[in-house]
Structure formats: structure tokens, C-alpha cells
Amino acid sequence: MRIWLDGGLQDIESARVSVFDHGLTVGDGIFETVKAVDGRPFALTRHLDRLTRSARGLGLPEPDHDEVRRACAAVIEANPMPLGRLRITYTGGHGPLGSDRGEHGPTLVVALGETTRRPDATAAITVPWTRNERGALTGLKTTSYAENVVALARARQHDATEALFGNTVGQLCEGTGSNVFVVLDGEIHTPPLASGCLAGITRALTIEWTGAKETDLPLDVLERAEEVFLTSTLRDVQALRRVDERELPGSAGPVTAKAVRIFDERSGEDLDP
Ligand SMILES: Cc1ncc(COP(=O)(O)O)c(C=O)c1O
């Protein structure tokens, strides 16, 4: 396996980042997960734009899109696989042990892992912890993901693959690594960005392609929605068959099934929508 680090490809066994990297010591970094299908990245332009928005939000130097594109292409070419999870990580770089940032400049790592297409339907739980819709990091895709690690571990204990959060005012927000959509009276709704959720790229495409509405939704909408589905880079559109103790339509309900179909078609037509 060869990854991109410090401006070029390196073997994973010998590639080294400082043990004082601010991404490691304090979680001062941002990332993107990009789907690579048959050696081609999906929606890379949108991912690079979000990487830049996250960098601005953290006050990191803006990433050089040409370099990141070259890095992605090189890593994909060096590691052929049918379905890959391309991971772009960009941190504050070598720095002091506290929260002040150092002068060394950022670290860029691009790596690739093999993955398989997600199952058509899955289960999720809700967790009692909240997303903060007013935090300094709200809406940024930072490497400070330990809350998601804890929530996802809780989901696994309940035979679920995702944990859903409400925000501080009790509204539905998002999952640890996905956005959430509900069907009410046959119409698709998803929480607005003001709920504190990440501006998911799959979410944006799903809104564009299905006409889903952005609506403030109380967390308990999950107890009455006709259908619920998740969106993310690696899930695409994925039906939920269970939320907590509540069973939902076996495979995908009709509205979700249609959204899955539309997403598959449109994303197959254009690799950089
Ligand atoms: C917290 C969070 N919400 C939502 C998403 C979905 O975003 P995307 O569709 O861009 O993968 C992610 C990313 O994987 C995420 O980490």
C-alpha cells in the first residue's frame, strides 16, 4: 500500500508523521472521505470545496487543490481496487503540546482503503448525547471525531451501524458519519444545516435530485416517520429497517427505493456532479 505524504508517494510501512503533529495531539485537523469507483473519485470537486471550507473554519492554510488532486490520482493509481475509500487528512502539522498551533505548516496525507458496497438496509439507534449547533467546529469536517467513535461503538452494541444525534434544542440532526432523511405524508424531509449537521455531499445531491425539503424536525419524528434513510459518501442512499426498537418497512419503502434508484442513476451518469 502506498500513500501520499510530504509531497509524494510513500510506502505505508515507512511513511512517518511527527508524534507532535497537532492532528494527533489535539485533533487539530480536517478530512474528507471520497468514494473511488473503478479507479475514479466521485464528486471530488465538491469534496475539495468542503475541505477548503473546513480549513478556513479552523484557520488552517487553504489546501492546494492541484496538489490534493495529484495526490488522489497517484494513490488511486498505485493501489488499484474496484471500490475504494479515499481518505484526505490535512492537519495543523508539527506543533506545541498545547492548543497553540506551530509554525511548521500543515500535514497532508492521502490514503486509500478497500471497501464493499453497503447493504441495502441497516439499523440505527438514537443516542442521548447532543450535537452542538452553535460550536466553533459546527459544520466543519474535523478530525476531532471521538464523540462519533463513542456513539458508533454504542450503535454496534445494539446491532446497528449508525447512531443518530439530536441537537441542543431537541431537533433531529445527523448520524456519526451520515445525514438523515425522513418520509412524512409521502414527502422527503431532512434537517437544515442550522441543525448543526455536516453539509453532506450525498445530502446535497439527494436534495437536488429528489426535491427533498429542509425542515426543522423534532428528534421524535423518528417514532412516526413512514420511512427513514441515511446518506453518506460510502452509504449513498441507504434505507433504515430499524430505529431503536421501531421496525420500519422491511427493505426500502417506496419513497426510499425511488431515492436509491435516482441516486444510483444520476451518480452513474456524472462522476463529478
Ligand atoms: C458527521 C457527518 N455527517 C454527515 C456525513 C455525510 O457526508 P457525505 O455525504 O459528504 O459523506 C459525514 C461524512 O461522512 C459525517 O462525518
The ligand as a MOL file (V3000), in Angstrom:
LIG
                    3D

  0  0  0     0  0            999 V3000
M  V30 BEGIN CTAB
M  V30 COUNTS 16 16 0 0 0
M  V30 BEGIN ATOM
M  V30 1 C -20.7880 13.8820 10.7800 0
M  V30 2 C -21.0740 13.5630 9.3500 0
M  V30 3 N -22.2810 13.8590 8.8500 0
M  V30 4 C -22.5990 13.5630 7.5770 0
M  V30 5 C -21.6970 12.9490 6.7280 0
M  V30 6 C -22.0860 12.6230 5.3090 0
M  V30 7 O -21.3970 13.4540 4.3950 0
M  V30 8 P -21.0130 12.9740 2.9220 0
M  V30 9 O -22.2920 12.6860 2.2070 0
M  V30 10 O -20.3040 14.1620 2.3480 0
M  V30 11 O -20.1550 11.7800 3.0500 0
M  V30 12 C -20.4130 12.6810 7.2060 0
M  V30 13 C -19.3770 12.1340 6.3350 0
M  V30 14 O -19.0880 11.0920 6.0660 0
M  V30 15 C -20.1010 12.9710 8.5390 0
M  V30 16 O -18.8950 12.6860 9.0370 0
M  V30 END ATOM
M  V30 BEGIN BOND
M  V30 1 1 1 2
M  V30 2 1 2 3
M  V30 3 2 2 15
M  V30 4 2 3 4
M  V30 5 1 4 5
M  V30 6 1 5 6
M  V30 7 2 5 12
M  V30 8 1 6 7
M  V30 9 1 7 8
M  V30 10 2 8 9
M  V30 11 1 8 10
M  V30 12 1 8 11
M  V30 13 1 12 13
M  V30 14 1 12 15
M  V30 15 2 13 14
M  V30 16 1 15 16
M  V30 END BOND
M  V30 END CTAB
M  END
